[in-house]
Amino acid sequence: MSLYLTVGYPKAELSSCDSESNLKYWLWLQGLKHLSSHKKRELLQAYGSPEKIFQLSPEQMGIAAATLSEGYGRGFDALRQKQLVRSEWMVQECLAQDIGILTWSDYRYRSMVRGYSLAPLLLFYRGTLANPIRPVVNLVADPLEQEQAISQIPRVCSYYRERGYVIATGLTFGCGSRMIEKVIEHADTLMTFCSGGLDRCYPLDSYRVLERIVEKGALVSAHALKVVPSTQRNLERDRLLGNWCDETVVLGRPDSIKASRSIRYAFEVGRGVYKAEDLERIDQNSAVAETSLTIGSAPIGSDDAALGSFLYELLRHVPMTTSDVADSLHIEEGHALRLLMDMELCGSIEGFSDGRWQVRQSASTGM
């Protein structure tokens, strides 16, 4: 049985800056293959709108393609794709399913995000988006640390609510569901970012939670339709959150896997990061920051030898479960387990009954 279930929410309006006819060109531009988000934005700056890019003549397309670092041939081939059938279908599907479309040119697309090279041209949402002038705080926590996080949420939400902040968080189900529900209970205005499409309910038992999020604000995603959440999309979501929010508050331990990634993403763009325990700012040169930057900087696409070396350094800082390792190294759990078992056989790490792995004390002191 599919884990998706179609859901309905209050009607979302089209972007105030873009008509229905114009949205199909935005969807066309976003869907062009072989062109990075950065290059698509360069084209927008040069030609003014997706519709004008779509209407370029073959000669103009050649001039435009010659300026793209992806290469003339790839750029020209991308711009030759003049089909709007799928884009028109997506506009109608979003309207039918009450999914709003937020374009790069919309005033509600926060200006501070536009410096992020991977920022999507479009965001999709259900519910009501907050005034972009209001500051936004991102609440992050490792789901495995939920008891401490849950105890901190009322006080942290109260502090930021009184100061006019929008509360933002990434959508995590399973062992993180209770934290999400606690945030919903204490937030005034809420923005919750998810990593899958907004046309379906994932997982099945989350319907009521999603309804409550929409009642408090908006459910936001870089994906509109028929996209399943994944580890890679979770990472993309967390990085977008780090750029979207003015501040990040870490619930529970700041050296946990999820918190470390979020701290790194916030530091990369110069945002303030605070500990929920005392709302004290985390200094970027502190030991906590050093650990977080180490854990959050895993190599992507490396061979097993490089991944193993990096994993050893991670485990010197903090014990991890197999799932933690997979998330940190951006690999499948089976791959992570093979790495861990090889390292255990070599005597460099050891596993414990709680499912976590860490460097053997003798190996650590002998290094």
N, C-alpha and C positions, 0 to 999 in steps of 0.2 A: 504493500500500500504506500502511496506517495506520502512524503512528509510535508507536502504542501497542501494548503487549504485556502481557497479563495475567501477573502474577507472584504467587508465594506466599512467605510468610515465617513465622517462628515465631509461634505463637498469641498474640494480644494479648487481655488480659482486659478486661472492661467496667470502666468507672470504679468504684472502690470506693465512691463516694458516690452512685451513681445506678444503679438497676436497669434492666433492659431495658425494662420498661414505662414508666419515667420518661423514658428517653432519647428516646422518640418525641415527647414534649412539648417537650424542648429543641430538637430538630430542627425542630419546628413553629414555635417562637418565632423561631429563627434565620432561618427561611425567610420570615417575614412581610415583605411588600413595604411600602414607604412609611414604615417606621419605622427610624430610625437605631439603631446599636448602643447609643448613649448612652441613648436613650429606652427601649429594651428593658431595659436595666439599671435604669432608674428604675422600670419596672413590676415587675421582680423585687424591688427593695427595698420596694415598696409592698405586694406581694401574696405574696411569699415563695417561690414556685416557678412554673415554667412551667405545671404542671398546674392550679394555682389560677387562673392568668391564662386558660387555655383554658376553664375552667369558669365564667367570669364570666357573669352573666345579662345580657340586653340593657340593663337599667337600670344595672347596674354597669359595663358596657362604655362607656356614655355618660359616666359619671362619670370613668372612667379616660381616655377619649379627650379629655375637656375639659382635662385637665392637660398634654396633649402639644403641644409647640410646632409640630409639623408641621401642626397644624390639626385641629379637631374631626372634620370629615368624613373626612379621610384616616386619622386614627387609628381612628375607629369602623369604617371599611371594612376596615382591616387586622385588627382584632380579631374581626370577623365571620367571618373565614376559619377555619372549624372542621374542615377536612379533614385527616385523619391518614394517608391512604392512602400518600402519598409518604414521609412520615416513618417509617412502619412498614416500608416497603420498604427505606429506607436503613439502618435498624437491622439488618435481616436481611442485607443486602448487606455491611455492615461486619463483621458476625459471620462470614459465610461467607468473607470475604476477609482475615480476621485483622487488621482495622483497628480499633484502639482509639479510643474517644471520650472526650476530656477536657473536662469541662464547667466553666463559670465557678465553680461551687460546690465543685469538687474541690480538696482540699488541695494537690494537685500542680500546680494552676494558680497560678503564682507571684503572690504578693500585690502585688509591686512593679509588675506589669503592669496591675493593675486601675485605676490612675489614667490609663491611656492611653485616650483617648476612642474610638479606632477599634479597640480590642482585640476580637477576635471572641468570641462567647459560647462557641464550641466550637472545639477543636483536634482534629485527627485524627492518629493516629500508628501506626507499626509498630515493634515491638521493645519495649524496656523504658525507661521514663522514669526519669531520675535523681531522687534525693531532692531535693525543692525547697529544702531548707536549704543544699545545697551551692552555692557561688558558681559563676557561669558567665562565661566569657570568650568574646567573639566575635572570630574571626579574619577579617579582611577584606583583600582585595587585588584589584587590577585584573588580570584574566586576561592582559592584554597585558604585564604585568610579572612573569610567572610564574617566570622564572629566579631573580631575586633573592628572590622570595617563597619558593620551594622551598628555597633555601639557609638561610632563616631559620626555617622551620617546626620542625625537630628541636629547636633550642635553646629556642624559645618554648614548644613543647608540654611539654618537660621541665621548664621553670621553673614552669609553671602546674600540671602534673600533680603535682609534688612538694608543691604547696600545696593540693591537694585540689579543684582547679577542674574543672568539666565544660567540655570544649572544644566550642564551638558554631560553626557556619559556615553560610552559605547555599549551596545546591546549584547549582553551575555546571558545565555540560558543555562540550564543544567544546574551546576552547583552555585552559579552566581545569581540565580533568579531572586532569592530573598533580598539581595543587595539592591537590585533594580526596583523591586517593590517598595523598599524602604525609601529610596530616593524619590519615587513617585509620590509617596505619602507626604514628604516634607518639602518638596520643591514647589515654588510658586509658578515659575515658567520653566518649561523643560524642553531641551533638544536632545533627542536620543539618536545616535548614528548607528546604523546597522550595515552589515557587509553583504547582504543579499538583496534580491529584488523586493519591491514593495507590493507586488501583485498577489503574493501568497503569504500565508501565515507559516512561519517556520520557527520552532517545531509546532506540532499540532496543539499542544497544551498552552501555547503562549497567547491565544486570541484575546483573552480578557486583559492581560498585561499590556498588549499593544493598544487596545482600546483606551486604557487609562493614560497611556503616554500621549495619545492624540488629544485626549480631553485636556491635558495640561500644557500642550504646546505642539510639537511636531516630531514625527519620525522621519529621519533623513537618510538618504543613501545615494551613492554614486551610480546605482543601478536601478532601473525601473522595473523590468519585467524578466521573469524566468531565469533568474540568476541565483544559484545556491551559495550560501556562505561557505568560505574556505579559509584555511590558514593564511594564504597569501592575501586574500581580500580583507581579512581581519587586520593584517599589518598595514595595508593601504588605508583602511578606516582609521586606525589609531594615529597614523601620521597626519591624515587630514584633520583629525580632532586637535592634534598639537598645534596645527597652523590656525585653525578656526578660533581657538580659545585664547583669551587674554592671560589666563593663569591656569595652572594645574595643581590640584590638591591630591596628595597621595594618602589614601586610607590604608591602614594596616602598615605592613613593613615596606619601606621604600626600596629594599633590595630584592623584592620578589620579581618574578620574570615580567609579568605584565606591567607592573609599576616602572621597572627599569627601562623598558622600551618607551613608555610614555614620557618619562623624565628625559630620556635622550632626545626624543622628538621635540619636546618643548625647549630644551637647551639649544638645539640646532637653530631655532628661529628667535632666540632671545626672550622667551617668555619666562615669567616667574614661576617657580615650583615651590610648593609649601607642604610641610608635614601636617596631617590632620590633627595629630596629637596636641600640638601647641600653636599651629598655624605660623610656625617660624619658617622663614624662607631658607631653602636649601642652597648653600653656597656652591657655585659650580666647581670650586677647587676643593671641596670637602671630600672626606673619605666616602660618604654616602654617594656623592655625585660620581666619584671615580669608579666605584663598584657598578653603578647604574650604567655609566657610559661603556664600561667593559662588557657587561651582559647584553647591552642593547646594540652592540656593533658587530654582530655575527656576520661572517662572510657569506655571500650568496653564490651558489653555483661552484663552490670550491670542491677539490677532490677530497677523499676520505682522510688523507694524511693532514691536510690543512684544517679540515673540520675537527679532527681528533685533537690537534694541538690547541685549537681555539677552545674546544670543549674542556680540555684539562684546565685551562686558565679560568673558565667559567666556574668549574666545580671547586676550584680553590677558593672562590669568593663566597659561594652559596650552594647548599645541596639542592638537587633538582630531581623531579620525577622524569620518567621517559617522555611524557607529554610536554613538560617544560622544555626539555632538550629539543624536541621536534619543533616547538614554536620558536625557540631562540635561534636555531640553525636553519629555519625555513625548509625543513625536510619532513618526509613522512615518518610516522611513529615507528614503522618497521625498520626503516633506515637508521633511526636514532637508536633503537634497541640493539641493532647489530654493532654499531659503534661502541655502545656502552659495554656490551658483552666482550668485545675484543679488548677493550681497555681493562676490564675486570680480569680477563685471563692473563694479561700482561702484568697484573698486580699493581696498576697505578691508581685504580679506584675501587670502591666497594659499595655494595647495595645494602639497604636496611629494610626492616620489616614494614616500615611505613611507605615503602615504594620509592624513596628518594635515594639518590646516588651522591657520593662525595669522594674527594681525593683521600686515599689512604694516608693516615697520619705519618707513617714511616716514609711514604713516597714524598709527602709534602715537605717533611723536615729534611729529607735527603736531597731535595732539589737545590 
